[in-house]
Amino acid sequence: MTSFATRAASSLDSPRAKRMLRPLLGGYALLVAVVTLWPALKVPIPVHRSDLIAHMTSFGLLGLLTTAAGLFGPAFSRRNMLLSGLIAGVFAAGDEALQAIPLLNRTCAWDDMAANVMGILAAMLVMGWWGRMAGR
C-alpha cells in the first residue's frame, strides 16, 4: 500500500496532473454551483435528509479536487492543504448564502453548511492520511 500511495502521490504532483486537474476542478465547481443554485431544483431521493449526504459528498469531492490540483504548491504540502480547504469552505459558504436569494426558491440552512464543511474536512483528512502514507 505504501509503495502505491507513494507512486500515486508523485504522479499527483506532476505538471501533467496539474494541467488535467485544474480544468476538472473548474468544471466541477461550476457543476456544483449550477446544481445548488438552479431555481427550485428538487432531486427526489427516498432517504430522509439525503440532501445532507449529497452536501457532504459533493463538497468533499470539491475539497479533494481543490487540494489535488495543487493551486498553492505541492498537493500534499500543509500550505496547499490548508489554503485549499479554506478556499473550498469559502466557496461552500458563498454557495449556501446565495441560496437565500428569494428568486432562486432554494433553502439556505446551517445544517447544509455544516454538511458542506464536514465533507471538506473529511477530504482534508483523506489527503493528510494519503500524504503521510506516501511519506510527504
CNS distance restraints for C-alpha pairs under 8 A (distance, minus, plus):
assign (resid   1 and name CA) (resid   5 and name CA) 6.06 0.50 0.50
assign (resid   2 and name CA) (resid   6 and name CA) 6.04 0.50 0.50
assign (resid   2 and name CA) (resid 133 and name CA) 5.68 0.50 0.50
assign (resid   2 and name CA) (resid 134 and name CA) 6.07 0.50 0.50
assign (resid   3 and name CA) (resid   7 and name CA) 6.20 0.50 0.50
assign (resid   3 and name CA) (resid 134 and name CA) 7.39 0.50 0.50
assign (resid   4 and name CA) (resid   8 and name CA) 6.03 0.50 0.50
assign (resid   5 and name CA) (resid   9 and name CA) 5.94 0.50 0.50
assign (resid   5 and name CA) (resid 130 and name CA) 6.63 0.50 0.50
assign (resid   5 and name CA) (resid 133 and name CA) 6.16 0.50 0.50
assign (resid   5 and name CA) (resid 134 and name CA) 5.08 0.50 0.50
assign (resid   6 and name CA) (resid  10 and name CA) 6.13 0.50 0.50
assign (resid   6 and name CA) (resid 133 and name CA) 7.18 0.50 0.50
assign (resid   6 and name CA) (resid 134 and name CA) 4.11 0.50 0.50
assign (resid   6 and name CA) (resid 135 and name CA) 7.11 0.50 0.50
assign (resid   7 and name CA) (resid  11 and name CA) 6.26 0.50 0.50
assign (resid   7 and name CA) (resid 134 and name CA) 7.83 0.50 0.50
assign (resid   8 and name CA) (resid  12 and name CA) 6.16 0.50 0.50
assign (resid   9 and name CA) (resid  13 and name CA) 6.59 0.50 0.50
assign (resid   9 and name CA) (resid  76 and name CA) 7.99 0.50 0.50
assign (resid   9 and name CA) (resid 130 and name CA) 7.75 0.50 0.50
assign (resid   9 and name CA) (resid 131 and name CA) 7.19 0.50 0.50
assign (resid   9 and name CA) (resid 134 and name CA) 6.44 0.50 0.50
assign (resid  10 and name CA) (resid  14 and name CA) 6.74 0.50 0.50
assign (resid  11 and name CA) (resid  17 and name CA) 6.82 0.50 0.50
assign (resid  12 and name CA) (resid  17 and name CA) 5.59 0.50 0.50
assign (resid  12 and name CA) (resid  18 and name CA) 7.37 0.50 0.50
assign (resid  12 and name CA) (resid  68 and name CA) 6.74 0.50 0.50
assign (resid  12 and name CA) (resid  75 and name CA) 7.06 0.50 0.50
assign (resid  13 and name CA) (resid  17 and name CA) 6.68 0.50 0.50
assign (resid  13 and name CA) (resid  18 and name CA) 7.05 0.50 0.50
assign (resid  13 and name CA) (resid  70 and name CA) 7.37 0.50 0.50
assign (resid  13 and name CA) (resid  74 and name CA) 5.90 0.50 0.50
assign (resid  13 and name CA) (resid  75 and name CA) 6.08 0.50 0.50
assign (resid  14 and name CA) (resid  18 and name CA) 6.52 0.50 0.50
assign (resid  15 and name CA) (resid  19 and name CA) 6.22 0.50 0.50
assign (resid  16 and name CA) (resid  20 and name CA) 6.38 0.50 0.50
assign (resid  17 and name CA) (resid  21 and name CA) 5.89 0.50 0.50
assign (resid  17 and name CA) (resid  69 and name CA) 7.63 0.50 0.50
assign (resid  18 and name CA) (resid  22 and name CA) 5.86 0.50 0.50
assign (resid  18 and name CA) (resid  68 and name CA) 7.96 0.50 0.50
assign (resid  18 and name CA) (resid  69 and name CA) 5.38 0.50 0.50
assign (resid  18 and name CA) (resid  70 and name CA) 6.83 0.50 0.50
assign (resid  19 and name CA) (resid  23 and name CA) 7.21 0.50 0.50
assign (resid  20 and name CA) (resid  24 and name CA) 6.49 0.50 0.50
assign (resid  21 and name CA) (resid  25 and name CA) 5.94 0.50 0.50
assign (resid  21 and name CA) (resid  65 and name CA) 7.07 0.50 0.50
assign (resid  21 and name CA) (resid  68 and name CA) 7.25 0.50 0.50
assign (resid  21 and name CA) (resid  69 and name CA) 5.16 0.50 0.50
assign (resid  22 and name CA) (resid  26 and name CA) 6.29 0.50 0.50
assign (resid  22 and name CA) (resid  69 and name CA) 5.43 0.50 0.50
assign (resid  23 and name CA) (resid  27 and name CA) 6.10 0.50 0.50
assign (resid  24 and name CA) (resid  28 and name CA) 6.01 0.50 0.50
assign (resid  24 and name CA) (resid  65 and name CA) 7.94 0.50 0.50
assign (resid  25 and name CA) (resid  29 and name CA) 6.03 0.50 0.50
assign (resid  25 and name CA) (resid  62 and name CA) 7.28 0.50 0.50
assign (resid  25 and name CA) (resid  65 and name CA) 5.74 0.50 0.50
assign (resid  25 and name CA) (resid  66 and name CA) 6.43 0.50 0.50
assign (resid  25 and name CA) (resid  69 and name CA) 7.31 0.50 0.50
assign (resid  26 and name CA) (resid  30 and name CA) 6.20 0.50 0.50
assign (resid  27 and name CA) (resid  31 and name CA) 6.16 0.50 0.50
assign (resid  28 and name CA) (resid  32 and name CA) 6.15 0.50 0.50
assign (resid  28 and name CA) (resid  62 and name CA) 7.28 0.50 0.50
assign (resid  29 and name CA) (resid  33 and name CA) 6.18 0.50 0.50
assign (resid  29 and name CA) (resid  62 and name CA) 6.92 0.50 0.50
assign (resid  30 and name CA) (resid  34 and name CA) 6.13 0.50 0.50
assign (resid  31 and name CA) (resid  35 and name CA) 6.11 0.50 0.50
assign (resid  32 and name CA) (resid  36 and name CA) 5.97 0.50 0.50
assign (resid  32 and name CA) (resid  58 and name CA) 7.27 0.50 0.50
assign (resid  33 and name CA) (resid  37 and name CA) 5.79 0.50 0.50
assign (resid  33 and name CA) (resid  95 and name CA) 6.74 0.50 0.50
assign (resid  34 and name CA) (resid  38 and name CA) 5.58 0.50 0.50
assign (resid  35 and name CA) (resid  41 and name CA) 7.63 0.50 0.50
assign (resid  36 and name CA) (resid  41 and name CA) 7.96 0.50 0.50
assign (resid  36 and name CA) (resid  95 and name CA) 7.41 0.50 0.50
assign (resid  36 and name CA) (resid  99 and name CA) 7.65 0.50 0.50
assign (resid  37 and name CA) (resid  95 and name CA) 7.54 0.50 0.50
assign (resid  37 and name CA) (resid  98 and name CA) 7.39 0.50 0.50
assign (resid  37 and name CA) (resid  99 and name CA) 6.20 0.50 0.50
assign (resid  37 and name CA) (resid 104 and name CA) 6.79 0.50 0.50
assign (resid  37 and name CA) (resid 106 and name CA) 7.27 0.50 0.50
assign (resid  38 and name CA) (resid 104 and name CA) 6.83 0.50 0.50
assign (resid  39 and name CA) (resid 103 and name CA) 7.37 0.50 0.50
assign (resid  39 and name CA) (resid 104 and name CA) 4.26 0.50 0.50
assign (resid  39 and name CA) (resid 105 and name CA) 5.73 0.50 0.50
assign (resid  39 and name CA) (resid 106 and name CA) 6.65 0.50 0.50
assign (resid  40 and name CA) (resid 104 and name CA) 6.28 0.50 0.50
assign (resid  40 and name CA) (resid 105 and name CA) 5.06 0.50 0.50
assign (resid  40 and name CA) (resid 106 and name CA) 5.85 0.50 0.50
assign (resid  41 and name CA) (resid 106 and name CA) 7.78 0.50 0.50
assign (resid  45 and name CA) (resid  50 and name CA) 6.75 0.50 0.50
assign (resid  46 and name CA) (resid  50 and name CA) 7.79 0.50 0.50
assign (resid  49 and name CA) (resid  53 and name CA) 7.70 0.50 0.50
assign (resid  50 and name CA) (resid  54 and name CA) 6.41 0.50 0.50
assign (resid  51 and name CA) (resid  55 and name CA) 6.05 0.50 0.50
assign (resid  51 and name CA) (resid 112 and name CA) 7.83 0.50 0.50
assign (resid  52 and name CA) (resid  56 and name CA) 6.20 0.50 0.50
assign (resid  52 and name CA) (resid 111 and name CA) 7.64 0.50 0.50
assign (resid  52 and name CA) (resid 112 and name CA) 6.06 0.50 0.50
assign (resid  52 and name CA) (resid 115 and name CA) 5.73 0.50 0.50
assign (resid  53 and name CA) (resid  57 and name CA) 6.05 0.50 0.50
assign (resid  53 and name CA) (resid 115 and name CA) 7.43 0.50 0.50
assign (resid  54 and name CA) (resid  58 and name CA) 5.91 0.50 0.50
assign (resid  55 and name CA) (resid  59 and name CA) 5.94 0.50 0.50
assign (resid  55 and name CA) (resid 112 and name CA) 6.62 0.50 0.50
assign (resid  55 and name CA) (resid 115 and name CA) 5.69 0.50 0.50
assign (resid  55 and name CA) (resid 116 and name CA) 5.27 0.50 0.50
assign (resid  55 and name CA) (resid 119 and name CA) 7.28 0.50 0.50
assign (resid  56 and name CA) (resid  60 and name CA) 5.64 0.50 0.50
assign (resid  56 and name CA) (resid 115 and name CA) 5.01 0.50 0.50
assign (resid  56 and name CA) (resid 116 and name CA) 5.11 0.50 0.50
assign (resid  56 and name CA) (resid 117 and name CA) 7.46 0.50 0.50
assign (resid  56 and name CA) (resid 118 and name CA) 6.20 0.50 0.50
assign (resid  56 and name CA) (resid 119 and name CA) 4.05 0.50 0.50
assign (resid  56 and name CA) (resid 120 and name CA) 7.43 0.50 0.50
assign (resid  57 and name CA) (resid  61 and name CA) 6.13 0.50 0.50
assign (resid  57 and name CA) (resid 119 and name CA) 6.03 0.50 0.50
assign (resid  58 and name CA) (resid  62 and name CA) 6.27 0.50 0.50
assign (resid  58 and name CA) (resid 116 and name CA) 7.91 0.50 0.50
assign (resid  58 and name CA) (resid 119 and name CA) 7.56 0.50 0.50
assign (resid  59 and name CA) (resid  63 and name CA) 6.10 0.50 0.50
assign (resid  59 and name CA) (resid  88 and name CA) 7.60 0.50 0.50
assign (resid  59 and name CA) (resid  92 and name CA) 7.27 0.50 0.50
assign (resid  59 and name CA) (resid 116 and name CA) 5.40 0.50 0.50
assign (resid  59 and name CA) (resid 117 and name CA) 7.53 0.50 0.50
assign (resid  59 and name CA) (resid 119 and name CA) 5.47 0.50 0.50
assign (resid  59 and name CA) (resid 120 and name CA) 5.77 0.50 0.50
assign (resid  60 and name CA) (resid  64 and name CA) 6.25 0.50 0.50
assign (resid  60 and name CA) (resid 116 and name CA) 7.31 0.50 0.50
assign (resid  60 and name CA) (resid 118 and name CA) 7.65 0.50 0.50
assign (resid  60 and name CA) (resid 119 and name CA) 3.94 0.50 0.50
assign (resid  60 and name CA) (resid 120 and name CA) 4.48 0.50 0.50
assign (resid  60 and name CA) (resid 121 and name CA) 7.41 0.50 0.50
assign (resid  60 and name CA) (resid 122 and name CA) 6.51 0.50 0.50
assign (resid  60 and name CA) (resid 123 and name CA) 5.21 0.50 0.50
assign (resid  61 and name CA) (resid  65 and name CA) 6.10 0.50 0.50
assign (resid  61 and name CA) (resid 119 and name CA) 7.71 0.50 0.50
assign (resid  61 and name CA) (resid 120 and name CA) 7.68 0.50 0.50
assign (resid  61 and name CA) (resid 123 and name CA) 7.03 0.50 0.50
assign (resid  62 and name CA) (resid  66 and name CA) 5.99 0.50 0.50
assign (resid  62 and name CA) (resid  88 and name CA) 6.74 0.50 0.50
assign (resid  62 and name CA) (resid 120 and name CA) 7.36 0.50 0.50
assign (resid  63 and name CA) (resid  67 and name CA) 6.14 0.50 0.50
assign (resid  63 and name CA) (resid  84 and name CA) 6.91 0.50 0.50
assign (resid  63 and name CA) (resid  85 and name CA) 6.10 0.50 0.50
assign (resid  63 and name CA) (resid  88 and name CA) 5.73 0.50 0.50
assign (resid  63 and name CA) (resid 119 and name CA) 7.63 0.50 0.50
assign (resid  63 and name CA) (resid 120 and name CA) 4.99 0.50 0.50
assign (resid  63 and name CA) (resid 121 and name CA) 7.91 0.50 0.50
assign (resid  63 and name CA) (resid 123 and name CA) 5.57 0.50 0.50
assign (resid  63 and name CA) (resid 124 and name CA) 6.95 0.50 0.50
assign (resid  64 and name CA) (resid  68 and name CA) 5.93 0.50 0.50
assign (resid  64 and name CA) (resid 120 and name CA) 7.67 0.50 0.50
assign (resid  64 and name CA) (resid 123 and name CA) 5.27 0.50 0.50
assign (resid  64 and name CA) (resid 124 and name CA) 7.10 0.50 0.50
assign (resid  64 and name CA) (resid 127 and name CA) 7.21 0.50 0.50
assign (resid  65 and name CA) (resid  69 and name CA) 5.87 0.50 0.50
assign (resid  66 and name CA) (resid  70 and name CA) 7.02 0.50 0.50
assign (resid  66 and name CA) (resid  71 and name CA) 7.23 0.50 0.50
assign (resid  66 and name CA) (resid  84 and name CA) 5.59 0.50 0.50
assign (resid  66 and name CA) (resid  85 and name CA) 7.68 0.50 0.50
assign (resid  66 and name CA) (resid  88 and name CA) 7.08 0.50 0.50
assign (resid  67 and name CA) (resid  71 and name CA) 7.28 0.50 0.50
assign (resid  67 and name CA) (resid  75 and name CA) 5.76 0.50 0.50
assign (resid  67 and name CA) (resid  76 and name CA) 7.68 0.50 0.50
assign (resid  67 and name CA) (resid  80 and name CA) 6.51 0.50 0.50
assign (resid  67 and name CA) (resid  81 and name CA) 5.65 0.50 0.50
assign (resid  67 and name CA) (resid  84 and name CA) 5.29 0.50 0.50
assign (resid  67 and name CA) (resid  85 and name CA) 7.34 0.50 0.50
assign (resid  67 and name CA) (resid 124 and name CA) 7.85 0.50 0.50
assign (resid  67 and name CA) (resid 127 and name CA) 7.68 0.50 0.50
assign (resid  68 and name CA) (resid  75 and name CA) 5.17 0.50 0.50
assign (resid  68 and name CA) (resid  76 and name CA) 7.87 0.50 0.50
assign (resid  69 and name CA) (resid  75 and name CA) 6.67 0.50 0.50
assign (resid  70 and name CA) (resid  74 and name CA) 5.41 0.50 0.50
assign (resid  70 and name CA) (resid  75 and name CA) 4.44 0.50 0.50
assign (resid  70 and name CA) (resid  80 and name CA) 6.35 0.50 0.50
assign (resid  71 and name CA) (resid  75 and name CA) 7.90 0.50 0.50
assign (resid  71 and name CA) (resid  80 and name CA) 6.85 0.50 0.50
assign (resid  71 and name CA) (resid  84 and name CA) 7.47 0.50 0.50
assign (resid  72 and name CA) (resid  79 and name CA) 6.77 0.50 0.50
assign (resid  72 and name CA) (resid  80 and name CA) 4.59 0.50 0.50
assign (resid  72 and name CA) (resid  83 and name CA) 7.04 0.50 0.50
assign (resid  72 and name CA) (resid  84 and name CA) 7.46 0.50 0.50
assign (resid  73 and name CA) (resid  77 and name CA) 6.77 0.50 0.50
assign (resid  73 and name CA) (resid  79 and name CA) 7.29 0.50 0.50
assign (resid  73 and name CA) (resid  80 and name CA) 5.53 0.50 0.50
assign (resid  74 and name CA) (resid  80 and name CA) 6.65 0.50 0.50
assign (resid  75 and name CA) (resid  80 and name CA) 6.14 0.50 0.50
assign (resid  75 and name CA) (resid  81 and name CA) 7.03 0.50 0.50
assign (resid  76 and name CA) (resid  80 and name CA) 6.79 0.50 0.50
assign (resid  76 and name CA) (resid  81 and name CA) 6.48 0.50 0.50
assign (resid  76 and name CA) (resid 127 and name CA) 6.90 0.50 0.50
assign (resid  76 and name CA) (resid 128 and name CA) 6.99 0.50 0.50
assign (resid  76 and name CA) (resid 131 and name CA) 5.53 0.50 0.50
assign (resid  76 and name CA) (resid 136 and name CA) 6.52 0.50 0.50
assign (resid  77 and name CA) (resid  81 and name CA) 6.20 0.50 0.50
assign (resid  77 and name CA) (resid 136 and name CA) 7.55 0.50 0.50
assign (resid  78 and name CA) (resid  82 and name CA) 5.99 0.50 0.50
assign (resid  79 and name CA) (resid  83 and name CA) 6.05 0.50 0.50
assign (resid  80 and name CA) (resid  84 and name CA) 5.74 0.50 0.50
assign (resid  81 and name CA) (resid  85 and name CA) 6.02 0.50 0.50
assign (resid  81 and name CA) (resid 124 and name CA) 6.65 0.50 0.50
assign (resid  81 and name CA) (resid 127 and name CA) 7.81 0.50 0.50
assign (resid  81 and name CA) (resid 128 and name CA) 7.98 0.50 0.50
assign (resid  82 and name CA) (resid  86 and name CA) 6.15 0.50 0.50
assign (resid  83 and name CA) (resid  87 and name CA) 6.02 0.50 0.50
assign (resid  84 and name CA) (resid  88 and name CA) 6.07 0.50 0.50
assign (resid  85 and name CA) (resid  89 and name CA) 6.03 0.50 0.50
assign (resid  85 and name CA) (resid 120 and name CA) 6.47 0.50 0.50
assign (resid  85 and name CA) (resid 121 and name CA) 7.36 0.50 0.50
assign (resid  85 and name CA) (resid 124 and name CA) 6.76 0.50 0.50
assign (resid  86 and name CA) (resid  90 and name CA) 6.15 0.50 0.50
assign (resid  87 and name CA) (resid  91 and name CA) 6.14 0.50 0.50
assign (resid  88 and name CA) (resid  92 and name CA) 6.11 0.50 0.50
assign (resid  88 and name CA) (resid 120 and name CA) 7.01 0.50 0.50
assign (resid  89 and name CA) (resid  93 and name CA) 6.11 0.50 0.50
assign (resid  89 and name CA) (resid 116 and name CA) 7.72 0.50 0.50
assign (resid  89 and name CA) (resid 117 and name CA) 6.36 0.50 0.50
assign (resid  89 and name CA) (resid 120 and name CA) 7.09 0.50 0.50
assign (resid  90 and name CA) (resid  94 and name CA) 6.04 0.50 0.50
assign (resid  91 and name CA) (resid  95 and name CA) 5.98 0.50 0.50
assign (resid  92 and name CA) (resid  96 and name CA) 6.08 0.50 0.50
assign (resid  92 and name CA) (resid 113 and name CA) 7.09 0.50 0.50
assign (resid  92 and name CA) (resid 116 and name CA) 6.35 0.50 0.50
assign (resid  92 and name CA) (resid 117 and name CA) 7.57 0.50 0.50
assign (resid  93 and name CA) (resid  97 and name CA) 6.03 0.50 0.50
assign (resid  93 and name CA) (resid 113 and name CA) 6.71 0.50 0.50
assign (resid  94 and name CA) (resid  98 and name CA) 6.11 0.50 0.50
assign (resid  95 and name CA) (resid  99 and name CA) 6.62 0.50 0.50
assign (resid  96 and name CA) (resid 100 and name CA) 7.36 0.50 0.50
assign (resid  96 and name CA) (resid 108 and name CA) 5.60 0.50 0.50
assign (resid  96 and name CA) (resid 109 and name CA) 7.40 0.50 0.50
assign (resid  96 and name CA) (resid 112 and name CA) 7.69 0.50 0.50
assign (resid  96 and name CA) (resid 113 and name CA) 6.56 0.50 0.50
assign (resid  97 and name CA) (resid 101 and name CA) 7.91 0.50 0.50
assign (resid  97 and name CA) (resid 108 and name CA) 6.23 0.50 0.50
assign (resid  98 and name CA) (resid 108 and name CA) 7.74 0.50 0.50
assign (resid  99 and name CA) (resid 104 and name CA) 6.64 0.50 0.50
assign (resid  99 and name CA) (resid 105 and name CA) 7.63 0.50 0.50
assign (resid  99 and name CA) (resid 106 and name CA) 5.20 0.50 0.50
assign (resid  99 and name CA) (resid 107 and name CA) 5.79 0.50 0.50
assign (resid  99 and name CA) (resid 108 and name CA) 5.17 0.50 0.50
assign (resid 100 and name CA) (resid 104 and name CA) 7.71 0.50 0.50
assign (resid 100 and name CA) (resid 105 and name CA) 7.95 0.50 0.50
assign (resid 100 and name CA) (resid 106 and name CA) 6.59 0.50 0.50
assign (resid 100 and name CA) (resid 107 and name CA) 6.22 0.50 0.50
assign (resid 100 and name CA) (resid 108 and name CA) 5.07 0.50 0.50
assign (resid 101 and name CA) (resid 105 and name CA) 7.24 0.50 0.50
assign (resid 101 and name CA) (resid 106 and name CA) 7.54 0.50 0.50
assign (resid 102 and name CA) (resid 106 and name CA) 7.34 0.50 0.50
assign (resid 108 and name CA) (resid 112 and name CA) 7.49 0.50 0.50
assign (resid 109 and name CA) (resid 113 and name CA) 6.50 0.50 0.50
assign (resid 110 and name CA) (resid 114 and name CA) 6.08 0.50 0.50
assign (resid 111 and name CA) (resid 115 and name CA) 6.17 0.50 0.50
assign (resid 112 and name CA) (resid 116 and name CA) 6.24 0.50 0.50
assign (resid 113 and name CA) (resid 117 and name CA) 6.25 0.50 0.50
assign (resid 114 and name CA) (resid 118 and name CA) 6.07 0.50 0.50
assign (resid 115 and name CA) (resid 119 and name CA) 6.17 0.50 0.50
assign (resid 116 and name CA) (resid 120 and name CA) 6.38 0.50 0.50
assign (resid 117 and name CA) (resid 121 and name CA) 6.03 0.50 0.50
assign (resid 118 and name CA) (resid 122 and name CA) 6.04 0.50 0.50
assign (resid 119 and name CA) (resid 123 and name CA) 6.25 0.50 0.50
assign (resid 120 and name CA) (resid 124 and name CA) 6.30 0.50 0.50
assign (resid 121 and name CA) (resid 125 and name CA) 6.20 0.50 0.50
assign (resid 122 and name CA) (resid 126 and name CA) 6.20 0.50 0.50
assign (resid 123 and name CA) (resid 127 and name CA) 6.18 0.50 0.50
assign (resid 124 and name CA) (resid 128 and name CA) 6.00 0.50 0.50
assign (resid 125 and name CA) (resid 129 and name CA) 6.03 0.50 0.50
assign (resid 126 and name CA) (resid 130 and name CA) 6.03 0.50 0.50
assign (resid 127 and name CA) (resid 131 and name CA) 6.01 0.50 0.50
assign (resid 128 and name CA) (resid 132 and name CA) 6.23 0.50 0.50
assign (resid 129 and name CA) (resid 133 and name CA) 6.16 0.50 0.50
assign (resid 130 and name CA) (resid 134 and name CA) 6.15 0.50 0.50
assign (resid 131 and name CA) (resid 135 and name CA) 6.10 0.50 0.50
assign (resid 131 and name CA) (resid 136 and name CA) 5.00 0.50 0.50
assign (resid 132 and name CA) (resid 136 and name CA) 5.68 0.50 0.50
